[in-house]
């Protein structure tokens, strides 16, 4: 397959891909991802990496739309590559379906930073959205992180981190199930019940769907992994 793709890509580079039978796709390339939209049902996305001499160093194929994390799939190849080119082809007829996309890797913009986090609580996954504040930003730098959080008051799990975070504390009055808070400057708290409180916290984020969270955390300590979506383990 790689040899076939190499031949196809070499021909397409020489011809400039002039046989554009479809031009409705929208492809955006960052330094880690390809965002592909409106790819036809018979379309295959080909991501090809080249070195400084325009020699093929790596290639991957993808079907359909949405994000393609080529930097993860070709992590070794990308180290020796200078350029990426992206093609949309009909692999049954070996025909191009759109124009060539690409640029030097050093010219590509960074992928948009994700504020979506996954909490894996005793094996169950929950999605959380981080706050847009300095505390959440520095918390992200600590991830991924797996910790054993202690039980308190039948409504929260807490853990004292080795490092402190910036604070902007306030008294929320009502704590909601799914709130992820910082107590003081280094105590991480995940709340799994809603209740009234007079204590002050700095908000880090919130679990978007808390269905099943009480069963997941259990009655004692809970092992919880915090991971930003789209990052390596």
C-alpha positions as CSV (number, residue, x, y, z in Angstrom):
1,X,0.0,0.0,0.0
2,X,2.8,2.4,0.9
3,X,4.5,1.8,-2.4
4,X,1.2,2.4,-4.3
5,X,0.6,5.6,-2.4
6,X,4.1,6.8,-3.0
7,X,3.6,6.3,-6.8
8,X,0.3,8.1,-6.6
9,X,1.6,11.0,-4.7
10,X,4.7,11.3,-6.9
11,X,2.4,11.5,-10.0
12,X,0.1,14.0,-8.3
13,X,3.0,16.3,-7.4
14,X,4.3,16.3,-11.0
15,X,0.9,16.8,-12.5
16,X,-0.3,19.4,-10.0
17,X,-3.5,17.4,-9.6
18,X,-5.4,19.0,-12.4
19,X,-8.3,16.5,-12.6
20,X,-10.4,18.0,-9.7
21,X,-13.7,16.1,-9.9
22,X,-14.8,17.4,-6.5
23,X,-13.9,20.7,-4.8
24,X,-16.4,20.8,-1.9
25,X,-14.1,19.6,0.8
26,X,-12.7,21.9,3.5
27,X,-9.4,20.9,5.0
28,X,-7.4,22.8,7.6
29,X,-4.0,21.6,8.7
30,X,-2.3,22.5,12.0
31,X,1.0,21.3,13.4
32,X,-0.7,18.2,14.8
33,X,-4.1,17.6,13.2
34,X,-6.0,17.7,9.9
35,X,-9.5,19.0,10.2
36,X,-11.5,17.6,7.3
37,X,-15.1,18.6,6.5
38,X,-17.4,17.7,3.6
39,X,-15.4,14.8,2.4
40,X,-17.3,12.7,-0.2
41,X,-18.4,9.2,0.7
42,X,-15.9,7.7,-1.8
43,X,-13.1,10.0,-0.6
44,X,-9.9,8.9,1.2
45,X,-7.7,11.5,2.9
46,X,-4.0,10.9,2.3
47,X,-1.6,12.7,4.7
48,X,2.0,12.5,3.3
49,X,5.1,13.8,4.9
50,X,8.3,14.7,3.0
51,X,11.9,15.5,4.0
52,X,13.9,18.5,2.9
53,X,14.6,16.8,-0.5
54,X,10.9,16.2,-1.1
55,X,11.4,12.5,-0.5
56,X,8.4,10.7,1.1
57,X,9.0,9.9,4.8
58,X,5.6,8.8,6.0
59,X,2.0,8.4,4.8
60,X,-1.4,7.7,6.5
61,X,-4.8,7.3,5.0
62,X,-8.1,8.3,6.7
63,X,-11.8,8.0,5.9
64,X,-14.4,10.6,6.5
65,X,-14.5,14.0,8.1
66,X,-13.5,15.4,11.5
67,X,-10.1,15.6,13.0
68,X,-7.2,13.3,12.0
69,X,-4.3,13.3,14.5
70,X,-1.5,12.7,12.0
71,X,1.2,13.9,14.4
72,X,0.3,11.0,16.8
73,X,0.1,8.5,14.0
74,X,3.4,9.5,12.4
75,X,5.3,10.6,15.5
76,X,8.6,9.1,14.4
77,X,8.3,10.1,10.7
78,X,7.5,13.7,11.6
79,X,10.8,14.1,13.3
80,X,12.6,13.9,10.0
81,X,10.1,15.6,7.9
82,X,9.8,19.2,6.6
83,X,6.6,19.3,4.7
84,X,3.1,17.8,4.8
85,X,0.7,17.5,1.8
86,X,-2.9,16.3,2.1
87,X,-4.8,14.8,-0.8
88,X,-8.4,13.6,-1.2
89,X,-8.6,10.6,-3.5
90,X,-11.0,7.9,-4.7
91,X,-8.8,4.9,-4.0
92,X,-11.0,2.6,-6.1
93,X,-10.6,4.5,-9.3
94,X,-7.2,6.1,-8.3
95,X,-8.5,9.6,-9.1
96,X,-8.0,12.8,-7.2
97,X,-11.2,14.4,-5.8
98,X,-9.8,17.8,-4.8
99,X,-6.8,20.0,-4.7
100,X,-3.6,19.5,-2.8
101,X,-3.3,21.1,0.7
102,X,-0.1,21.5,2.5
103,X,2.8,23.6,3.7
104,X,6.1,23.4,5.6
105,X,5.5,22.0,9.1
106,X,7.2,25.0,10.6
107,X,4.7,27.3,9.0
108,X,1.6,25.5,10.3
109,X,-0.4,27.1,13.1
110,X,-0.7,25.2,16.4
111,X,-3.8,23.2,17.1
112,X,-6.5,24.9,19.1
113,X,-5.9,24.2,22.8
114,X,-8.5,21.9,24.3
115,X,-10.4,22.9,27.4
116,X,-12.2,19.5,27.5
117,X,-10.9,17.1,30.1
118,X,-11.7,13.4,30.8
119,X,-11.9,12.2,34.4
120,X,-11.6,8.4,34.7
121,X,-13.1,7.5,38.1
122,X,-12.5,3.9,39.2
123,X,-12.7,3.0,35.5
124,X,-15.7,5.1,34.5
125,X,-15.2,8.1,32.2
126,X,-16.7,11.6,32.7
127,X,-16.2,14.6,30.5
128,X,-15.5,18.0,32.1
129,X,-15.0,21.5,30.8
130,X,-12.2,23.6,32.3
131,X,-12.7,27.2,33.3
132,X,-11.0,30.0,31.4
133,X,-8.8,31.2,34.2
134,X,-5.2,31.1,35.4
135,X,-5.9,28.3,37.9
136,X,-7.3,26.0,35.3
137,X,-4.5,26.9,32.8
138,X,-1.8,25.9,35.4
139,X,-3.8,22.8,36.4
140,X,-3.7,21.6,32.8
141,X,0.1,21.8,32.9
142,X,0.1,19.1,35.5
143,X,-1.9,16.6,33.4
144,X,-2.2,13.8,32.8
145,X,-2.4,12.9,36.4
146,X,-3.6,9.8,38.3
147,X,-4.2,10.3,42.0
148,X,-5.9,8.5,44.9
149,X,-8.5,11.0,46.3
150,X,-9.8,10.8,49.8
151,X,-13.5,10.8,50.9
152,X,-15.0,13.6,52.9
153,X,-18.5,14.4,54.2
154,X,-20.3,12.0,51.8
155,X,-20.2,14.6,49.0
156,X,-16.6,15.1,47.9
157,X,-13.2,13.6,47.1
158,X,-10.1,15.6,47.8
159,X,-6.3,15.4,47.3
160,X,-3.5,17.7,48.5
161,X,-1.2,18.3,45.5
162,X,2.6,18.7,45.9
163,X,2.5,22.0,44.0
164,X,0.3,25.1,44.6
165,X,-1.9,26.8,42.0
166,X,-2.9,30.5,41.7
167,X,-6.2,31.3,43.4
168,X,-9.1,33.6,42.9
169,X,-11.4,32.2,45.5
170,X,-15.0,33.0,46.2
171,X,-18.0,31.7,48.1
172,X,-20.3,29.9,45.6
173,X,-23.0,29.3,48.2
174,X,-24.2,26.2,46.4
175,X,-21.8,23.5,45.4
176,X,-23.0,21.5,42.4
177,X,-22.4,17.8,41.7
178,X,-19.6,17.7,39.2
179,X,-17.8,20.9,40.3
180,X,-14.0,20.6,40.3
181,X,-12.6,23.1,42.8
182,X,-9.4,24.2,44.4
183,X,-9.5,24.7,48.2
184,X,-6.7,26.9,49.5
185,X,-3.9,26.8,47.0
186,X,-3.2,23.1,46.6
187,X,-6.2,21.0,47.6
188,X,-8.0,19.6,44.6
189,X,-11.7,18.7,45.2
190,X,-14.2,16.8,43.1
191,X,-17.8,17.1,44.3
192,X,-20.3,14.4,43.6
193,X,-23.4,15.8,45.3
194,X,-25.1,19.2,45.3
195,X,-25.3,21.0,48.7
196,X,-25.0,24.5,50.3
197,X,-21.6,25.6,51.6
198,X,-20.1,28.7,53.2
199,X,-16.5,27.8,52.2
200,X,-14.5,29.6,49.6
201,X,-13.0,27.9,46.5
202,X,-11.4,28.6,43.2
203,X,-13.3,26.9,40.4
204,X,-11.2,24.8,38.0
205,X,-14.0,23.1,36.0
206,X,-17.2,21.2,35.9
207,X,-18.2,17.7,34.8
208,X,-20.9,18.1,32.1
209,X,-22.9,15.0,32.8
210,X,-22.8,13.6,36.4
211,X,-25.0,10.6,35.7
212,X,-23.6,7.7,37.6
213,X,-20.9,9.7,39.4
214,X,-22.0,8.6,42.9
215,X,-21.7,5.0,42.0
216,X,-18.3,5.6,40.3
217,X,-16.7,7.4,43.3
218,X,-17.9,4.8,45.8
219,X,-17.9,5.2,49.6
220,X,-14.2,5.4,50.2
221,X,-11.1,6.6,48.4
222,X,-11.3,6.8,44.6
223,X,-8.6,6.6,42.0
224,X,-9.1,9.4,39.5
225,X,-7.2,10.1,36.3
226,X,-7.4,13.6,34.9
227,X,-6.4,14.0,31.2
228,X,-6.9,16.7,28.6
229,X,-8.7,15.3,25.6
230,X,-6.5,14.9,22.5
231,X,-3.3,14.5,24.4
232,X,-1.1,11.4,24.8
233,X,-1.4,9.2,27.9
